[in-house]
Every structure is written in structure tokens, then in C-alpha cells.
Amino acid sequence: MHSVGTPLMWGIFAAIVAAMLAIDLMIQGRRGAHAMTMKQAAVWSVVWVTLSLLFAAGLWWYLGPTLGSEVAKTQALAFLTGYVLEKALAIDNVFVWLMLFSYFSVPVTLQRRVLVYGVLGAIVLRTLMIFTGSWLIARFDWILYFFGAFLLFTGVKMALTKDDDGNVGDNGLIRWLRGHLRLTDRLENEHFFVRKNGLLYATPLLLVLIMVELSDVIFAVDSIPAIFAVTTDPFIVLTSNLFAILGLRAMYFLLAGVAERFSMLKYGLALILVFIGIKMLIVDIWHIPVSASLGVVGGILALTLLINCAVNKANDRKHQAVK
């Protein structure tokens, strides 16, 4: 499949990812480190967003002289659109992590290791899925229609499904793992496995890790087809995806204390998925420019946040009146 990514560009991107991983996973996530405060999470979130914007600017600057200003502009906008899409859809994933940590009573100080492995697993998984998706699209271009129909269905289902926190313990995979693994009754610091009386035991933290990785698989099934609606260039798809994922730990700690304040977010994400699905289904009839897609996605997110603020204010007034 044709791609703007040259060996030099791939090499630069790999070096940037390696450096960012060293910072995010080795410095922030070193053993014994305290949990990230909301202020630190906000600062690091700004750092990751700034680096992503700089990468988009560098992409535009590098492609301009070789492929022309129009191509450079289109690819930079495609990167930004994919980045915003992945960031927005990842918020739902973060909420699932919060639910898992809450159910298994994992203290903030012990969440570090799961998040580190979760981010690493997401990077490997997304890379494999994106290259597989690019290979499929190059050979079966009709698969884009399948992706579009799937996103349309997912968006409608998300909007119509009632919020259900449910009991995580009722999950079939967790029940199966508990029935087939020798488990400890409680957490054992940051260990996934411990030895007792010569026998190897898994800890509840391993169950959390497995469910975190599984949740990323589920959400990747939505987010990756959505980015392919913007561009099928594997370089743009992969770079936008990984830049968004590398800031997930900071996003998690930023949202951890305010998750309940985003009750309207799922409707905004559902609308985005419906829009992207329709965009893929009508691509042969009407091609929606990348700039328009970025405007629609950004507009939906902004409108959702405004509505959410209004809903939160109304709820706060209601609670104060009750008191």
C-alpha cells in the first residue's frame, strides 16, 4: 500500500517513540514512585499533546518540499484527525480501567505496574492490528464498507445502551480464570505471581492486567477502523494511534477523580462513530475532506463538553437544594 512514510521517517518515528517510552515508563513509572497527582497528570498531558502537535508540524514541513504543499497539508490534517479520534475514544477505555481498579480494590500506589504493561501491550497490539488492517484494505478494498457498517452499528448501540456498572465479577472470563488459576486471596504488592509453600500462585493483579489488555482489544476494534476512514496510509494511522496511546497513563490519572462528571461523553463518542461510519459508507458518492472530518469530530467533542458542563451545573444545583 502506498505510504508517505520513508525509511528515514519510520526511523525518526521509532526513535521518538523509544524516547517517549523511556520518559513515560522508566522515569514516571519507576518502582517505588508515588502515584501521579492531578497537577502532574495535567502537565504531562500537555507535554504529550504538544509533542504530537510538533510531530504534525514536522510532518507538514518535511512533506512540503518533496510531495507538495497540498499533500503535506492533507497528511498533517489526517494525522491530527486520527490523533483526536484515538484520544477521544480512549477516554471510554480509561473509564473501564477505573472500574476494574475499583472492583479489585487496587490502591493507586499499585496501579502503576498494570498501567505500564497496559500501555506496552496496547502499542504492540495496535501496531499488529494496523498493519493487518492495511494489508486487508490493500487486497480487499470492499472491507472499508464493512468497517463503516460496523462503526455505524456500534455508534447507535452505544447511544441506546443504558449505563450499567454491573458486577465485574460476573464477567465470564474472570469467572473462568478464577476457576482455572491458583489465586491468592489478596494483592501481593505489585506482583502478578507469588510462591507459597513451593506452589506458584497468581494474584488478583494478574486478573486486572488481563482485563485491561482485553479492554484495549475491544476498544481497538472501534478506533482503528475509525482512523482508516480518515486515511489508509499505515504511517499516518500508526503514528497518530501511538502518539495518542503514549499519553494514556497521564490521561488516566487526570480523569481518575472526575470520571463521574463525564456522563454525556458516550453520546458524543457515539455520534462520532456514526459520522465516521456514514463517511466510510458514502465514500464513493461523496468524499468528505479530511479538514471537514477534523472539524466535525472537534465540534462534536466541544459541544458534548459544553452540554456536560450544563448538566453538571444543573445536578450540582439540585444537590445543593436537597441539602
C-alpha positions as CSV (number, residue, x, y, z in Angstrom):
1,M,0.0,0.0,0.0
2,H,1.2,3.5,-0.9
3,S,2.5,5.5,2.1
4,V,4.2,8.8,2.6
5,G,6.4,7.1,5.2
6,T,10.0,6.7,4.0
7,P,12.7,4.7,5.8
8,L,14.0,7.9,7.3
9,M,10.6,8.9,8.6
10,W,10.0,5.5,10.1
11,G,13.4,5.6,11.7
12,I,12.7,9.1,13.2
13,F,9.3,8.0,14.5
14,A,10.8,4.8,16.1
15,A,13.4,7.0,17.8
16,I,10.7,9.4,19.1
17,V,8.6,6.5,20.4
18,A,11.6,4.9,22.1
19,A,12.5,8.3,23.8
20,M,8.9,8.9,24.9
21,L,8.6,5.3,26.3
22,A,11.8,5.9,28.2
23,I,10.4,9.0,29.8
24,D,6.8,7.8,30.4
25,L,7.6,4.2,31.5
26,M,11.0,4.4,33.1
27,I,11.1,7.8,34.7
28,Q,7.4,8.3,35.6
29,G,6.8,4.6,36.2
30,R,9.9,3.6,38.2
31,R,9.4,1.2,41.1
32,G,8.5,2.9,44.3
33,A,7.3,6.1,42.6
34,H,4.3,7.7,44.0
35,A,1.0,7.9,42.1
36,M,0.8,10.8,39.7
37,T,-1.1,13.8,41.1
38,M,-3.8,15.5,39.1
39,K,-1.4,18.5,38.6
40,Q,1.4,16.3,37.4
41,A,-1.0,14.4,35.1
42,A,-2.2,17.7,33.6
43,V,1.4,18.8,33.0
44,W,2.3,15.5,31.3
45,S,-0.9,15.6,29.3
46,V,0.1,19.0,27.9
47,V,3.6,17.6,27.2
48,W,2.3,14.7,25.2
49,V,-0.2,16.8,23.2
50,T,2.5,19.4,22.5
51,L,4.8,16.7,21.2
52,S,2.1,15.4,19.0
53,L,1.4,18.8,17.5
54,L,5.1,19.3,16.9
55,F,5.2,15.9,15.1
56,A,2.3,17.1,12.9
57,A,4.1,20.3,12.1
58,G,7.3,18.4,11.3
59,L,5.3,16.1,9.0
60,W,3.9,19.1,7.2
61,W,7.4,20.7,7.0
62,Y,9.1,17.6,5.7
63,L,6.5,16.6,3.1
64,G,6.1,20.0,1.6
65,P,9.2,20.2,-0.5
66,T,9.0,16.6,-1.7
67,L,5.3,15.9,-2.3
68,G,3.9,19.4,-2.5
69,S,2.1,21.7,0.0
70,E,-1.4,20.2,-0.7
71,V,-0.2,16.6,0.1
72,A,1.7,17.9,3.2
73,K,-1.4,19.7,4.5
74,T,-3.7,16.8,3.9
75,Q,-1.4,14.3,5.6
76,A,-0.8,16.6,8.6
77,L,-4.5,17.1,9.0
78,A,-5.1,13.3,8.7
79,F,-2.6,12.8,11.5
80,L,-4.3,15.3,13.7
81,T,-7.8,13.9,12.9
82,G,-6.6,10.3,13.7
83,Y,-4.9,11.6,16.9
84,V,-8.1,13.4,18.1
85,L,-10.2,10.3,17.3
86,E,-8.0,8.0,19.2
87,K,-7.7,10.3,22.2
88,A,-11.5,10.7,22.4
89,L,-12.3,7.0,22.0
90,A,-9.5,6.2,24.6
91,I,-11.4,8.0,27.3
92,D,-14.0,5.3,27.4
93,N,-11.2,2.8,27.8
94,V,-9.8,4.8,30.7
95,F,-13.2,4.6,32.4
96,V,-13.1,0.8,32.1
97,W,-9.7,0.8,33.8
98,L,-11.1,2.9,36.7
99,M,-14.0,0.4,37.1
100,L,-11.6,-2.6,37.1
101,F,-9.3,-1.0,39.7
102,S,-12.3,-0.1,41.8
103,Y,-13.8,-3.6,41.7
104,F,-10.5,-5.3,42.6
105,S,-9.7,-2.6,45.3
106,V,-6.3,-1.9,43.7
107,P,-4.8,1.1,45.6
108,V,-3.4,4.0,43.5
109,T,0.1,3.1,44.5
110,L,-0.2,-0.4,43.0
111,Q,-1.8,0.7,39.7
112,R,1.5,1.8,38.2
113,R,2.7,-1.6,37.0
114,V,-0.6,-2.5,35.4
115,L,-0.7,0.8,33.5
116,V,2.9,0.4,32.3
117,Y,2.2,-3.1,30.9
118,G,-1.2,-1.9,29.6
119,V,0.4,0.8,27.6
120,L,3.2,-1.5,26.3
121,G,0.6,-4.1,25.3
122,A,-1.6,-1.5,23.6
123,I,1.4,-0.4,21.5
124,V,2.2,-3.9,20.3
125,L,-1.4,-4.8,19.7
126,R,-2.2,-1.6,17.8
127,T,0.9,-2.0,15.6
128,L,-0.1,-5.5,14.7
129,M,-3.8,-4.6,14.1
130,I,-2.9,-1.6,11.9
131,F,-0.5,-3.4,9.7
132,T,-3.0,-6.3,9.4
133,G,-5.8,-3.8,8.5
134,S,-3.6,-2.1,5.9
135,W,-2.9,-5.4,4.3
136,L,-6.5,-6.3,4.2
137,I,-7.6,-3.0,2.7
138,A,-4.9,-3.2,0.1
139,R,-6.3,-6.6,-1.1
140,F,-10.0,-6.2,-0.3
141,D,-11.0,-2.5,-0.7
142,W,-14.6,-3.5,0.0
143,I,-13.7,-4.1,3.6
144,L,-13.9,-0.4,4.2
145,Y,-17.7,-0.7,3.7
146,F,-17.7,-3.4,6.4
147,F,-15.8,-1.2,8.7
148,G,-18.3,1.7,8.0
149,A,-21.3,-0.5,8.7
150,F,-19.7,-1.8,11.9
151,L,-18.9,1.7,13.2
152,L,-22.4,2.9,12.4
153,F,-23.9,-0.1,14.3
154,T,-21.5,0.4,17.2
155,G,-22.3,4.1,17.5
156,V,-26.1,3.5,17.5
157,K,-25.7,0.7,20.1
158,M,-23.5,2.9,22.3
159,A,-26.1,5.7,22.3
160,L,-29.0,3.4,23.0
161,T,-27.4,1.2,25.7
162,K,-28.1,2.3,29.2
163,D,-25.2,2.8,31.6
164,D,-24.7,-0.4,33.6
165,D,-21.8,-0.5,36.0
166,G,-22.8,-4.1,36.7
167,N,-20.7,-6.5,38.7
168,V,-17.3,-7.0,37.1
169,G,-17.0,-10.3,38.8
170,D,-19.9,-11.6,36.7
171,N,-17.7,-11.4,33.6
172,G,-17.3,-14.8,32.0
173,L,-13.5,-14.5,31.5
174,I,-12.9,-13.6,35.2
175,R,-15.1,-16.5,36.3
176,W,-13.1,-18.8,34.1
177,L,-9.7,-17.5,35.2
178,R,-10.8,-17.9,38.9
179,G,-11.8,-21.4,38.2
180,H,-8.6,-22.4,36.4
181,L,-5.9,-20.4,38.2
182,R,-4.5,-20.9,41.6
183,L,-5.2,-17.4,43.1
184,T,-4.2,-15.6,46.3
185,D,-7.0,-14.1,48.3
186,R,-5.4,-10.6,48.3
187,L,-3.0,-8.4,46.4
188,E,0.7,-9.1,46.9
189,N,2.2,-5.7,46.4
190,E,2.9,-5.2,42.7
191,H,3.4,-8.9,42.0
192,F,1.4,-10.8,39.4
193,F,2.7,-14.2,40.7
194,V,4.0,-15.3,44.1
195,R,5.2,-18.6,45.5
196,K,3.6,-20.1,48.6
197,N,4.7,-23.4,50.1
198,G,6.5,-24.2,46.9
199,L,3.5,-23.6,44.7
200,L,3.1,-20.7,42.2
201,Y,0.0,-18.6,42.8
202,A,-1.4,-15.8,40.6
203,T,-2.6,-12.7,42.3
204,P,-5.7,-10.6,41.6
205,L,-3.4,-8.0,40.0
206,L,-2.9,-10.5,37.1
207,L,-6.7,-10.6,36.6
208,V,-6.7,-6.8,36.4
209,L,-3.9,-6.8,33.8
210,I,-5.6,-9.4,31.7
211,M,-8.9,-7.4,31.7
212,V,-7.0,-4.2,30.9
213,E,-5.4,-5.8,27.9
214,L,-8.7,-7.3,26.8
215,S,-10.4,-3.9,27.1
216,D,-7.8,-2.4,24.8
217,V,-8.5,-5.2,22.2
218,I,-12.2,-4.3,22.4
219,F,-11.7,-0.6,22.0
220,A,-9.1,-1.0,19.3
221,V,-11.8,-2.8,17.2
222,D,-13.6,0.6,17.2
223,S,-10.8,3.1,17.0
224,I,-8.6,1.6,14.3
225,P,-11.4,1.2,11.6
226,A,-12.4,4.8,12.5
227,I,-8.9,6.1,11.6
228,F,-8.9,4.1,8.4
229,A,-11.9,6.2,7.5
230,V,-9.7,9.2,7.6
231,T,-6.7,7.7,5.8
232,T,-5.4,4.3,4.8
233,D,-1.8,5.3,4.9
234,P,-0.3,3.0,7.5
235,F,2.3,5.5,8.5
236,I,-0.3,8.2,9.4
237,V,-2.6,5.6,11.0
238,L,0.2,4.1,13.2
239,T,1.8,7.4,14.2
240,S,-1.5,9.1,15.2
241,N,-2.5,6.0,17.2
242,L,0.7,5.5,19.1
243,F,1.1,9.2,19.9
244,A,-2.4,9.1,21.5
245,I,-1.7,5.9,23.4
246,L,1.6,7.1,24.8
247,G,-0.3,9.7,26.9
248,L,-2.8,7.3,28.2
249,R,-1.2,7.0,31.7
250,A,-1.3,10.7,32.2
251,M,-4.9,10.8,30.9
252,Y,-5.9,8.1,33.4
253,F,-4.6,10.0,36.4
254,L,-6.1,13.2,35.1
255,L,-9.6,11.7,34.7
256,A,-9.5,9.4,37.8
257,G,-11.0,11.9,40.1
258,V,-13.6,13.3,37.7
259,A,-14.9,10.3,35.7
260,E,-18.4,10.7,37.0
261,R,-18.5,14.3,35.6
262,F,-18.5,13.0,32.0
263,S,-21.9,11.4,31.9
264,M,-22.7,12.8,28.4
265,L,-19.4,11.7,26.8
266,K,-20.7,8.4,25.5
267,Y,-23.3,10.2,23.4
268,G,-20.7,12.4,21.8
269,L,-18.5,9.4,21.1
270,A,-21.5,7.5,19.7
271,L,-22.2,10.4,17.3
272,I,-18.6,10.5,16.2
273,L,-18.7,6.8,15.4
274,V,-22.0,7.2,13.5
275,F,-20.4,10.1,11.5
276,I,-17.3,8.1,10.7
277,G,-19.3,5.1,9.7
278,I,-21.5,7.1,7.3
279,K,-18.4,8.7,5.9
280,M,-17.0,5.3,5.0
281,L,-20.3,4.1,3.5
282,I,-20.7,7.1,1.2
283,V,-17.1,7.5,0.2
284,D,-17.8,6.6,-3.5
285,I,-20.8,9.0,-3.6
286,W,-19.3,11.9,-1.6
287,H,-15.8,12.2,-0.3
288,I,-15.7,14.3,2.9
289,P,-12.4,16.2,3.1
290,V,-10.1,15.4,5.9
291,S,-10.3,19.0,7.1
292,A,-14.1,18.7,7.3
293,S,-13.8,15.5,9.3
294,L,-11.4,17.1,11.8
295,G,-13.9,20.0,12.2
296,V,-16.9,17.7,12.7
297,V,-15.1,15.5,15.3
298,G,-13.7,18.5,17.1
299,G,-17.1,20.2,17.0
300,I,-18.9,17.2,18.4
301,L,-16.4,16.9,21.3
302,A,-16.6,20.6,22.1
303,L,-20.5,20.5,22.0
304,T,-20.5,17.4,24.2
305,L,-18.3,19.1,26.8
306,L,-20.5,22.2,26.8
307,I,-23.6,20.1,27.3
308,N,-21.8,18.1,30.0
309,C,-20.9,21.3,31.9
310,A,-24.6,22.4,31.7
311,V,-25.8,19.0,33.0
312,N,-23.2,19.0,35.8
313,K,-24.2,22.6,36.9
314,A,-27.9,21.5,37.0
315,N,-27.1,18.4,39.0
316,D,-24.9,20.5,41.4
317,R,-27.8,22.9,42.0
318,K,-30.2,20.1,42.6
319,H,-27.9,18.5,45.2
320,Q,-27.4,21.8,46.9
321,A,-31.2,22.3,47.0
322,V,-31.6,18.9,48.7
323,K,-29.1,19.8,51.3
